[in-house]
Amino acid sequence: QSTWGQQAIIKLIKMVKTYSRDPPVPTKAARASGDDLRVHFKNTYNTVRALKGLSLRAAQAYLRDVLARKRCVPFLRYNGKVGRTAQAKEFNNRSQGRWPVKSVKVVLGLLQNLEANASVKNLDLDKLVINHAQVNRAQKGRRRTYRAHGRISPYLSSNCHVELWASVSEEAVKKGPSKNTQLASLSRKQIARQRVRTVSYTHLRAHETGRNLVCRLLLEKKKIIL
């Protein structure tokens, strides 16, 4: 039988935050997450989705511009009855966008946490790229509102979980020159035509006797480069 202390340790181990997927190289990545955040799921989903693929510095600058109303958050999903703005044109010529201040401030705090975690690992902050950004629905917060004739209706809040991780981007290595640049510039069909192959005909051509056919077949046994 396990003691009370062992049960508490097991309970704490089960409470450790797990991510939906881990970075390929954990030593070159930093993570940050928030659970049961008191921000609307749909607004936060579109805010976090806009950050995927951006560098850490670019993501922070983008969110500050959203707070200043210089840029908007494009609503690619959950965009029913969302207003249109010309600022959404920079995102693949979209039209719907918003400025969800509360969600932006929460995500900015997560990015600040991620930056601090990267500093502890001595990672280059200028080379960090957000490769994973995910938002999930959390348990709804339950309140009540009082209606006419003594009725009571639920008054719920749509909370969410957010998880992010950024990894150091590797510099692209230029492809070296090919050994055979001439073959590299040719198409597959042209390369196939240059391959060595044998040609043989076993039937008589026009105005050809049997004696000439034997001589031609002996000559065509050699490999010919077309």
C-alpha positions in Angstrom: 0.0 0.0 0.0 1.3 3.4 -0.9 1.6 6.1 1.7 -0.1 9.5 1.6 3.1 11.2 0.4 3.5 8.7 -2.5 -0.1 9.3 -3.5 0.5 13.1 -3.5 3.6 12.7 -5.7 1.7 10.6 -8.2 -1.0 13.2 -8.3 1.5 15.9 -8.9 3.1 13.9 -11.7 -0.3 13.5 -13.4 -0.9 17.2 -13.2 2.2 18.1 -15.2 1.3 20.0 -18.3 1.5 17.9 -21.5 1.6 19.4 -25.0 -0.2 17.9 -28.0 3.2 17.5 -29.7 6.8 18.1 -28.8 9.4 20.0 -30.8 11.8 17.8 -32.8 14.8 19.1 -30.9 13.7 20.0 -27.4 17.1 21.6 -26.5 16.6 24.2 -29.2 13.0 25.1 -28.4 11.1 27.0 -25.7 7.5 26.4 -24.6 4.7 28.3 -22.9 1.1 27.5 -22.1 -1.9 28.7 -20.3 -4.9 26.7 -19.0 -8.5 27.8 -18.4 -7.7 31.3 -19.6 -10.6 33.7 -19.0 -10.7 34.9 -22.7 -13.1 34.0 -25.4 -12.2 30.9 -27.3 -13.1 32.1 -30.8 -11.2 35.4 -30.6 -8.1 33.7 -29.1 -8.2 31.0 -31.7 -7.9 33.5 -34.6 -5.3 35.6 -32.7 -3.0 32.6 -32.1 -3.5 31.2 -35.5 -2.1 34.5 -37.0 1.1 34.0 -35.1 2.1 30.6 -36.5 5.2 30.8 -38.7 6.2 34.2 -37.4 9.4 34.9 -35.5 9.1 35.8 -31.9 10.0 39.4 -32.5 7.7 39.7 -35.4 4.8 38.2 -33.4 5.3 40.6 -30.5 5.4 43.6 -32.9 2.3 42.4 -34.7 0.3 42.1 -31.5 1.4 45.6 -30.4 0.2 46.9 -33.7 -3.2 45.2 -33.2 -3.5 46.9 -29.8 -2.7 50.3 -31.5 -5.3 49.5 -34.2 -2.7 49.6 -37.0 -3.3 46.0 -38.0 -6.1 43.6 -37.4 -6.5 39.9 -36.5 -8.0 38.1 -39.6 -10.9 35.8 -38.8 -10.5 32.8 -40.9 -12.8 30.6 -38.8 -15.7 31.3 -36.5 -16.3 34.4 -38.6 -20.1 34.5 -38.6 -21.4 38.1 -38.4 -17.8 39.5 -38.1 -17.3 43.0 -39.6 -15.1 43.8 -42.6 -12.0 45.9 -42.6 -9.5 46.9 -45.2 -6.7 45.9 -42.8 -7.5 42.2 -43.4 -6.3 42.4 -47.0 -2.7 41.7 -46.1 -3.7 38.2 -45.1 -4.4 36.6 -48.5 -6.8 39.3 -49.4 -9.2 38.5 -46.6 -12.0 40.9 -45.6 -13.1 40.0 -42.0 -11.0 41.1 -39.0 -11.2 42.3 -35.5 -9.1 43.8 -32.7 -9.7 41.5 -29.7 -7.8 43.4 -27.0 -8.3 41.0 -24.2 -7.1 38.0 -26.2 -4.1 39.9 -27.6 -2.9 41.0 -24.1 -3.1 37.4 -22.8 -1.2 36.0 -25.8 1.4 38.8 -25.4 1.9 37.6 -21.8 2.4 34.0 -23.1 5.0 35.2 -25.6 6.8 37.1 -22.8 6.8 33.8 -20.8 8.1 32.0 -23.8 10.9 34.5 -24.2 11.9 34.1 -20.6 12.0 30.3 -20.9 14.2 30.7 -24.0 16.6 33.0 -22.2 17.0 30.3 -19.5 18.1 27.9 -22.2 20.5 30.5 -23.7 18.7 30.4 -27.1 19.1 33.1 -29.7 15.8 35.1 -29.3 16.2 36.7 -32.8 16.2 33.3 -34.4 13.1 31.8 -32.6 10.2 31.0 -34.9 6.8 30.0 -33.6 6.2 26.5 -35.1 3.4 25.3 -32.9 0.4 27.4 -31.8 -2.8 25.7 -30.6 -6.0 26.8 -28.8 -8.5 24.3 -27.3 -11.8 24.8 -25.7 -11.8 24.7 -21.9 -14.6 24.0 -19.4 -17.2 26.7 -19.5 -17.4 29.0 -16.6 -20.9 28.8 -15.1 -22.8 31.8 -13.8 -26.5 32.7 -13.8 -28.7 35.5 -14.9 -32.1 36.3 -13.6 -35.0 36.7 -16.0 -38.6 37.8 -15.8 -41.2 35.9 -13.9 -38.7 34.4 -11.5 -36.8 32.4 -14.1 -33.0 31.8 -14.0 -30.9 31.1 -17.1 -27.3 30.0 -17.5 -24.7 32.7 -18.2 -21.6 30.8 -19.5 -18.1 31.9 -20.5 -16.1 30.3 -23.3 -12.7 29.8 -21.7 -9.7 28.2 -23.6 -6.4 26.5 -23.3 -3.4 27.9 -25.2 0.0 26.3 -25.9 2.9 27.6 -27.9 6.4 26.6 -28.6 9.1 28.2 -30.7 12.3 26.7 -32.0 15.5 28.1 -33.4 15.3 28.3 -37.2 18.2 26.6 -39.0 19.9 28.5 -41.7 19.1 27.2 -45.2 22.1 25.5 -46.8 22.5 26.2 -50.5 22.6 23.3 -52.8 26.0 22.7 -54.2 26.7 22.5 -57.9 25.7 19.3 -59.6 28.4 16.9 -60.9 26.9 16.8 -64.3 25.4 20.2 -64.9 24.5 19.2 -68.4 22.3 16.4 -67.2 20.8 18.5 -64.5 19.5 21.0 -67.1 17.9 18.3 -69.2 14.4 16.9 -68.7 13.7 13.3 -67.7 12.7 12.4 -71.2 15.9 13.9 -72.7 18.0 12.0 -70.2 16.2 8.8 -71.0 16.9 9.3 -74.7 20.6 9.5 -74.0 20.8 6.2 -72.2 22.6 3.4 -73.9 20.3 0.8 -75.4 20.3 -1.9 -78.1 18.2 -1.8 -81.3 17.2 -4.9 -83.2 14.8 -5.6 -86.0 14.0 -9.2 -86.9 11.8 -8.5 -90.0 12.9 -7.7 -93.5 12.8 -4.1 -94.6 11.6 -3.0 -98.1 14.0 -4.0 -100.9 16.1 -6.1 -98.4 17.2 -9.7 -99.0 17.9 -12.3 -96.4 21.6 -11.9 -96.8 21.4 -8.2 -96.1 19.2 -8.8 -93.1 21.9 -11.0 -91.5 24.5 -8.3 -92.0 22.3 -5.6 -90.5 21.4 -7.6 -87.5 25.1 -8.2 -86.8 25.8 -4.5 -86.9 22.9 -3.6 -84.7 24.0 -5.8 -81.9 26.4 -3.1 -80.9 25.2 -0.5 -78.5 24.2 2.8 -80.1 23.9 6.1 -78.3 20.8 7.8 -79.6 
